Amino acid sequence: MTEFNWKVLQTTSLGDNLVSVNYLVTAIEGDNQVQSQGHADVEGKISVPYAEIRETHIVDCLREMYLQDEPKSLKLRLQEQLDYLKSEAHNDLPWKDQIFSVNL
C-alpha cells in the first residue's frame, strides 16, 4: 500500500485569508519513493479560522484536493512513477558500458 507524506513548504495569505500553499508530497511503497512539489490555491477551502490553522488542516485539504482516484490526479501520477520503479525496466544510461552477469 502506498503511503503519502505531505510537508507544507510555504503559505501565502492576504489579511486573515489563507490564499495558497507550496507543498512537497512523497509517495512511498516498499523501498521505492517518488516526490512531487507543487502550488495549490486553497482560498475558502479550509473552514478553520485563520489564527487556528495548523499544518494538519492544510494537509487534510491537500489530500482532499489531490488524492482522488481520477484520471491524471496527483495520486495516480505518483503511483505510475512508483509502478515504473518496481517494473523490470532498466535505469542504466544507454551510453555507458553494459555489464551482464550470468545467473546459474
C-alpha positions in Angstrom: 0.0 0.0 0.0 1.3 3.4 -0.9 1.9 5.9 1.9 1.7 9.7 1.1 3.7 12.1 3.3 3.0 15.8 3.0 5.0 18.8 4.0 3.9 22.4 3.7 6.8 24.5 2.4 5.3 27.9 2.3 1.9 29.7 2.7 0.6 32.9 1.2 -2.1 34.9 2.9 -3.9 38.2 2.5 -5.1 39.6 5.8 -6.8 36.7 7.6 -7.3 34.6 4.4 -5.0 31.7 3.6 -4.7 32.0 -0.2 -2.2 29.4 -1.4 0.4 26.9 -0.3 3.5 25.3 -1.7 3.9 21.7 -0.7 6.0 18.6 -1.1 4.4 15.2 -1.2 6.4 11.9 -1.0 4.8 8.7 -2.1 6.4 5.6 -0.5 5.9 1.9 -1.4 8.4 -0.6 0.0 11.9 0.6 -0.8 10.8 3.0 -3.6 9.8 6.6 -3.2 8.9 9.4 -5.5 8.2 13.1 -4.8 6.3 16.0 -6.3 6.4 19.6 -5.3 3.6 22.0 -6.2 1.4 25.0 -5.5 -2.2 24.9 -4.5 -4.9 27.6 -4.3 -6.7 26.9 -1.0 -8.7 30.1 -0.5 -12.0 29.3 1.1 -11.3 25.6 1.2 -10.2 25.4 4.9 -13.0 26.2 7.3 -10.8 26.7 10.4 -10.3 30.4 11.5 -7.0 31.7 10.1 -5.4 32.1 13.6 -6.1 28.4 14.3 -4.9 26.9 11.1 -2.1 24.3 11.5 -0.2 22.2 9.0 -2.5 19.3 9.6 -5.5 21.4 8.4 -3.6 22.3 5.2 -2.5 18.7 4.6 -6.1 17.5 5.0 -7.2 20.0 2.4 -4.4 18.9 0.0 -5.3 15.3 0.5 -8.9 16.0 -0.4 -7.9 18.0 -3.4 -5.2 15.7 -4.8 -5.6 12.1 -3.6 -8.6 11.3 -5.6 -8.9 8.2 -7.9 -9.4 10.4 -11.0 -7.5 10.2 -14.3 -4.5 12.4 -14.2 -4.8 13.0 -10.5 -1.6 13.6 -8.5 -2.2 10.3 -6.6 -2.3 8.3 -9.8 0.7 10.1 -11.4 2.8 9.3 -8.3 1.6 5.7 -8.4 2.6 5.4 -12.0 6.1 6.5 -11.1 6.3 4.0 -8.3 5.0 1.2 -10.6 7.7 2.1 -13.1 10.4 1.8 -10.4 9.0 -1.6 -9.4 9.0 -2.8 -13.0 11.8 -4.7 -14.7 12.7 -1.6 -16.8 16.4 -0.8 -16.6 17.5 2.6 -15.5 21.0 2.3 -17.0 22.5 5.0 -19.1 22.5 3.8 -22.7 25.9 5.3 -23.5 27.6 3.5 -20.6 29.1 0.0 -21.0 26.6 -2.6 -20.0 27.7 -5.3 -17.6 26.0 -8.6 -17.8 26.2 -11.3 -15.2 25.4 -15.0 -15.6 22.8 -16.5 -13.2 23.5 -20.2 -12.6 
